Amino acid sequence: MNIEQIGMLVITSIIGIATYYFKKNSDRLDREDDHLHNKIENLQKELSDHKIEVERNFVSKDEFIRSISNFDKKLDKIYDEILKSANN
């Protein structure tokens, strides 16, 4: 074997080893990418479910103000009745 053949063998070996590690890293990154993609999908579904639950179980600011206003009116009527009873 002459020096050119040894040089080519070394270069080919280095390229082969580099290709092996590149492929191994690429496969690992693909698995991690799939895992992260699944986690993102799950989080999006959970967020969507949470939004639906919030809309169903909580009142808006306007509804709250309207309910409190009605409650205040009823309390005012009761207070007026108590004052009428006390004055008679």
C-alpha positions, 0 to 999 in steps of 0.5 A: 500500500502506498501513501495515497491509498493509506490517505484515502483509507483514512479519509474514507474512514473519517467520512464513514465515522462522521456519517455514522454519528450524523445519522445517529444524531439525526435519528435522536433529533427526529425522536425528540422532535416527534416527542415535542410535537406530541407534547405541544399537541397535548398542551394545545388540547388542554388549553382548548379544553380549559377555554371551554371550561372557563366559558362554561363555568365563569361569568363575564364582568357584565353578567356579574355587574348586572347580577350585583345590581339586581341584588342591590335593588332587592336589598334596597327594597328590603331596607325600605320595607324595614324602614316603613315597618320601623316608622309605623 
